[in-house]
Amino acid sequence: MKQIWYGVSLLTCSMLTINTASAENPPAPEALLQQMSAASQSLNYEVAFINITKQGIDSYRYRHAKTKGTQLGDLLLMDGPRREVVQRGNDISYFETGLQPFTLAGDHIVDSLPELAFSDIANLSKFYDFIAVGRARAADRSSEVIRVVSRDGTRFSYIVWIDEKDKLPLRVDLLDKDGETLEQFRVISLTVDPDVAEAFNGIDKANLPPVLSIPDSSKTQFSWSPKWLPEGMKEVSRSKRNLPNMPVTIESRLYSDGLFSFSINVNPSSSVTSDQIVRQGRRTVQTDVRNGNEITIVGELPPSTAKRISDSIVFTGQ
């Protein structure tokens, strides 16, 4: 697998080197990304794609349609036990072999699809630089290549290949701060056709699983807060919950900048808890023990950024 991954990374570099010089008067990068976001949420299309990580390769089929102003989506894992995610409006329903189906509220399917394709590009432009790299070929289509880099250098970056004709993403590479490829989204085939909507016939009357209720967190108060966050990160929710079968309460805050997200979790430390940091692909788990509290940062952050956030947390009375 390491040899395959190394070969993929070399191919990325060679493609960009060969094709950069061929770009003449390319459209503005931000305009291209906005067109990609609009196309991803308005066109009727079907894509077959693979996700490549250091853990392996998974293949998927994704269908999208917009009918009568309602977003419809269907994501299907093509290998192994059946796993399917269905979108109807703001309801995202999950079906997986051996598990009870459930529904979450949301405006798009986030699993295995590139978040960049559904993001608010105008908002991201406040915190990220969009850099035109050149033209390349992906999925047998001509594409414009854009790099997305956080201005403060505290987050991962993206390289995205955007189809010149239909403006849909053909390939998205997630890179760490050293330029190493962490994940790849790669389209194998793409069909843009109004008839894709026929695949969703009857979904408006289908009985989807009930939406999971989320407790109101507006009145939840904590005795701690971070004094430093990456630029553009905002708190989107907070919660307080008990661990199953254990008298331990965990306080959590979830943050996002519209592209990457992470949570801060605080609970009383135990005698076996110790400082540690683990990174697996895009996800980092950073744990610190301080004054009887266990602080854990979990999310899409470089380890150095997770550590800086953890060190900045201040408790009332400190």
C-alpha positions as CSV (number, residue, x, y, z in Angstrom):
1,M,0.0,0.0,0.0
2,K,2.9,2.4,0.8
3,Q,4.2,1.8,-2.7
4,I,0.8,2.5,-4.3
5,W,0.4,5.7,-2.2
6,Y,3.9,6.9,-3.1
7,G,3.2,6.3,-6.8
8,V,-0.1,8.3,-6.6
9,S,1.7,11.2,-4.9
10,L,4.4,11.2,-7.7
11,L,1.6,11.2,-10.3
12,T,0.0,14.2,-8.7
13,C,3.3,16.2,-8.8
14,S,4.1,15.2,-12.4
15,M,0.6,16.1,-13.6
16,L,0.7,19.5,-12.1
17,T,4.3,20.2,-13.4
18,I,3.4,19.2,-17.0
19,N,0.1,21.1,-17.2
20,T,0.8,24.3,-15.3
21,A,2.4,26.0,-18.3
22,S,-0.5,25.2,-20.6
23,A,-3.0,27.4,-18.6
24,E,-3.7,30.7,-20.5
25,N,-5.9,33.4,-18.9
26,P,-7.6,31.0,-16.5
27,P,-10.8,32.1,-14.7
28,A,-10.5,33.6,-11.2
29,P,-10.0,30.7,-8.7
30,E,-12.7,32.0,-6.4
31,A,-15.2,32.2,-9.3
32,L,-14.4,28.6,-10.3
33,L,-14.9,27.3,-6.8
34,Q,-18.2,29.1,-6.5
35,Q,-19.3,27.6,-9.8
36,M,-18.3,24.2,-8.5
37,S,-20.3,24.6,-5.3
38,A,-23.4,25.8,-7.3
39,A,-23.1,22.9,-9.8
40,S,-22.7,20.3,-7.0
41,Q,-26.0,21.5,-5.5
42,S,-28.1,22.2,-8.6
43,L,-27.2,19.7,-11.4
44,N,-28.7,16.3,-11.9
45,Y,-25.7,13.9,-12.1
46,E,-24.3,10.6,-11.2
47,V,-20.7,9.9,-10.3
48,A,-18.7,6.8,-9.6
49,F,-15.7,7.6,-7.5
50,I,-13.1,6.1,-5.1
51,N,-11.7,7.4,-1.9
52,I,-8.0,6.7,-1.3
53,T,-6.6,6.9,2.2
54,K,-3.6,5.3,3.9
55,Q,-6.0,2.7,5.3
56,G,-7.2,1.5,1.8
57,I,-9.4,2.3,-1.1
58,D,-13.2,2.4,-1.1
59,S,-15.5,2.8,-4.1
60,Y,-18.8,4.6,-4.2
61,R,-21.7,5.7,-6.4
62,Y,-23.3,9.1,-5.8
63,R,-26.5,10.4,-7.4
64,H,-27.8,14.0,-7.0
65,A,-30.9,15.7,-8.3
66,K,-32.8,18.9,-7.5
67,T,-36.6,18.7,-8.1
68,K,-39.1,21.3,-7.1
69,G,-36.4,23.1,-5.1
70,T,-35.7,20.0,-3.0
71,Q,-32.2,18.5,-2.8
72,L,-32.1,14.8,-3.3
73,G,-29.0,12.6,-2.9
74,D,-28.0,8.9,-2.7
75,L,-24.5,7.7,-1.7
76,L,-23.9,4.0,-1.9
77,L,-20.8,2.0,-0.9
78,M,-20.1,-0.4,-3.7
79,D,-18.1,-3.1,-1.9
80,G,-18.6,-5.1,1.2
81,P,-21.7,-4.9,3.5
82,R,-24.3,-2.5,2.1
83,R,-24.1,1.0,3.4
84,E,-26.3,3.8,1.9
85,V,-27.0,7.4,2.8
86,V,-30.1,9.1,1.4
87,Q,-30.9,12.8,1.3
88,R,-34.3,14.3,1.0
89,G,-34.3,18.0,1.6
90,N,-32.7,18.6,5.0
91,D,-33.1,15.0,6.2
92,I,-30.0,12.8,5.8
93,S,-30.9,9.1,6.5
94,Y,-28.3,6.3,7.1
95,F,-28.8,2.7,6.3
96,E,-26.2,0.1,7.2
97,T,-26.2,-3.7,7.5
98,G,-26.6,-4.7,11.2
99,L,-27.5,-1.2,12.5
100,Q,-30.7,0.5,13.2
101,P,-31.4,3.2,10.5
102,F,-31.5,6.8,11.6
103,T,-31.8,10.3,10.2
104,L,-29.9,13.5,11.0
105,A,-30.7,17.1,10.0
106,G,-28.3,18.6,7.4
107,D,-28.2,20.3,4.0
108,H,-25.9,17.8,2.3
109,I,-24.3,14.4,2.7
110,V,-20.9,14.7,4.3
111,D,-19.7,11.1,4.3
112,S,-17.0,10.4,1.8
113,L,-17.9,13.4,-0.4
114,P,-15.5,16.5,-0.5
115,E,-16.8,19.1,1.9
116,L,-15.3,21.8,-0.3
117,A,-17.9,21.0,-3.0
118,F,-20.7,22.1,-0.7
119,S,-19.0,25.0,1.2
120,D,-19.8,28.7,1.2
121,I,-16.8,29.8,-0.9
122,A,-17.4,33.6,-0.2
123,N,-17.1,32.9,3.5
124,L,-14.0,30.7,3.1
125,S,-12.3,33.5,1.1
126,K,-12.0,35.5,4.3
127,F,-9.6,32.8,5.8
128,Y,-8.2,30.9,2.8
129,D,-6.2,31.7,-0.3
130,F,-7.4,30.3,-3.6
131,I,-4.5,29.7,-6.0
132,A,-4.7,28.8,-9.7
133,V,-2.3,26.0,-10.5
134,G,-3.1,25.3,-14.1
135,R,-5.0,22.8,-16.3
136,A,-4.9,19.1,-16.1
137,R,-6.8,16.0,-17.1
138,A,-8.9,13.9,-14.7
139,A,-11.5,11.2,-15.4
140,D,-10.8,11.8,-19.1
141,R,-12.0,15.4,-18.8
142,S,-10.2,18.7,-19.0
143,S,-10.1,20.5,-15.7
144,E,-8.9,23.6,-13.9
145,V,-6.7,23.0,-10.9
146,I,-7.1,25.2,-7.8
147,R,-5.2,25.0,-4.5
148,V,-7.0,26.0,-1.2
149,V,-4.6,27.1,1.6
150,S,-5.4,28.6,5.0
151,R,-3.8,32.0,5.4
152,D,-2.7,31.4,9.0
153,G,-1.2,28.0,8.1
154,T,-3.0,26.2,10.9
155,R,-5.1,23.8,8.8
156,F,-4.7,21.3,6.0
157,S,-4.9,22.4,2.4
158,Y,-6.7,21.1,-0.7
159,I,-5.9,20.7,-4.4
160,V,-9.1,20.4,-6.5
161,W,-9.6,19.5,-10.1
162,I,-12.8,21.2,-11.5
163,D,-14.4,20.0,-14.7
164,E,-14.2,22.7,-17.3
165,K,-17.5,21.8,-18.8
166,D,-19.9,21.0,-16.0
167,K,-17.9,22.6,-13.1
168,L,-18.1,19.5,-10.9
169,P,-15.2,18.3,-8.8
170,L,-13.3,15.5,-10.5
171,R,-10.6,15.1,-8.0
172,V,-9.8,16.5,-4.5
173,D,-6.5,15.9,-2.7
174,L,-6.2,16.7,1.0
175,L,-2.6,17.7,2.0
176,D,-1.0,18.1,5.3
177,K,1.2,21.0,6.3
178,D,4.3,19.3,4.7
179,G,2.5,18.7,1.4
180,E,2.0,15.0,2.0
181,T,-1.2,13.6,0.6
182,L,-3.6,12.4,3.3
183,E,-6.7,11.5,1.2
184,Q,-7.9,11.6,-2.4
185,F,-11.4,11.8,-3.8
186,R,-11.2,10.7,-7.5
187,V,-14.1,10.5,-9.9
188,I,-14.0,7.5,-12.3
189,S,-17.0,8.3,-14.4
190,L,-19.4,11.2,-14.5
191,T,-22.9,11.6,-16.1
192,V,-24.8,14.9,-16.1
193,D,-28.3,14.2,-17.2
194,P,-31.8,15.5,-16.2
195,D,-33.0,11.9,-16.2
196,V,-30.9,11.1,-13.1
197,A,-33.9,12.5,-11.2
198,E,-35.9,9.4,-12.2
199,A,-33.7,7.4,-9.7
200,F,-35.5,9.3,-6.9
201,N,-39.1,8.5,-8.0
202,G,-41.1,7.9,-5.0
203,I,-38.7,9.2,-2.5
204,D,-41.1,12.0,-1.6
205,K,-43.5,9.4,-0.2
206,A,-40.9,7.1,1.3
207,N,-41.0,6.5,5.1
208,L,-37.5,7.5,6.2
209,P,-36.3,6.8,9.8
210,P,-37.2,9.5,12.3
211,V,-34.8,12.4,12.9
212,L,-32.7,11.9,16.0
213,S,-33.5,14.6,18.5
214,I,-30.6,16.8,19.7
215,P,-30.9,18.3,23.2
216,D,-31.1,22.1,23.3
217,S,-27.6,23.3,24.2
218,S,-28.3,27.0,24.3
219,K,-28.4,27.1,28.1
220,T,-25.5,24.7,28.7
221,Q,-22.7,26.6,30.6
222,F,-19.1,25.4,31.0
223,S,-16.4,26.6,33.3
224,W,-13.8,26.6,30.6
225,S,-13.1,28.1,27.2
226,P,-10.3,28.2,24.6
227,K,-8.4,31.5,24.3
228,W,-7.1,30.8,20.9
229,L,-8.7,29.2,17.8
230,P,-7.6,29.1,14.1
231,E,-9.0,32.1,12.2
232,G,-12.6,31.7,11.1
233,M,-13.4,28.8,13.5
234,K,-16.7,29.3,15.3
235,E,-18.6,27.3,17.9
236,V,-21.6,25.6,16.3
237,S,-22.9,23.5,19.2
238,R,-22.1,22.3,22.7
239,S,-23.3,19.4,24.8
240,K,-23.0,17.7,28.2
241,R,-23.4,13.9,28.4
242,N,-22.5,10.9,30.6
243,L,-20.4,8.0,29.4
244,P,-22.4,4.7,29.3
245,N,-22.2,2.7,32.5
246,M,-19.7,5.2,34.0
247,P,-20.2,8.1,36.3
248,V,-18.2,10.5,34.1
249,T,-19.6,13.6,32.5
250,I,-18.1,14.9,29.3
251,E,-18.5,18.6,28.2
252,S,-18.0,19.2,24.5
253,R,-17.9,22.1,22.1
254,L,-18.0,21.6,18.4
255,Y,-16.2,24.2,16.1
256,S,-16.1,24.6,12.3
257,D,-14.9,27.1,9.7
258,G,-17.2,25.7,7.1
259,L,-14.5,23.4,5.7
260,F,-12.8,21.7,8.7
261,S,-14.3,20.9,12.1
262,F,-13.1,19.7,15.5
263,S,-14.4,19.2,19.0
264,I,-13.0,20.1,22.5
265,N,-14.0,17.6,25.1
266,V,-13.4,18.0,28.9
267,N,-14.0,15.6,31.7
268,P,-12.4,14.7,35.1
269,S,-9.2,12.8,34.6
270,S,-8.6,9.3,36.0
271,S,-5.4,7.7,37.4
272,V,-4.6,6.0,34.1
273,T,-5.0,9.0,31.9
274,S,-1.9,10.5,30.3
275,D,-0.9,13.0,27.7
276,Q,-0.9,11.6,24.2
277,I,-1.4,12.5,20.5
278,V,-2.6,10.3,17.7
279,R,-3.1,11.2,14.0
280,Q,-4.9,8.9,11.5
281,G,-5.2,10.6,8.1
282,R,-7.1,13.8,8.5
283,R,-8.1,13.1,12.1
284,T,-6.1,14.1,15.1
285,V,-6.7,13.1,18.8
286,Q,-4.8,15.2,21.2
287,T,-5.2,14.5,25.0
288,D,-3.7,16.6,27.8
289,V,-4.2,16.2,31.5
290,R,-4.2,19.4,33.6
291,N,-5.2,20.1,37.2
292,G,-7.5,17.0,37.4
293,N,-9.1,17.6,33.9
294,E,-8.7,15.5,30.8
295,I,-8.8,17.8,27.7
296,T,-9.2,16.0,24.4
297,I,-9.2,17.7,21.0
298,V,-10.7,15.5,18.2
299,G,-11.0,16.6,14.6
300,E,-9.6,17.6,11.2
301,L,-6.5,19.5,12.4
302,P,-2.7,19.1,12.2
303,P,-1.3,17.9,15.6
304,S,0.5,21.2,16.2
305,T,-2.8,23.1,15.9
306,A,-4.6,20.7,18.2
307,K,-1.9,21.1,20.8
308,R,-2.0,24.9,20.6
309,I,-5.8,24.9,21.1
310,S,-5.5,22.6,24.1
311,D,-2.8,24.7,25.7
312,S,-5.0,27.8,25.3
313,I,-7.9,26.4,27.3
314,V,-8.5,28.4,30.5
315,F,-10.7,27.2,33.4
316,T,-12.7,29.6,35.6
317,G,-10.6,30.8,38.5
318,Q,-7.2,30.1,36.8
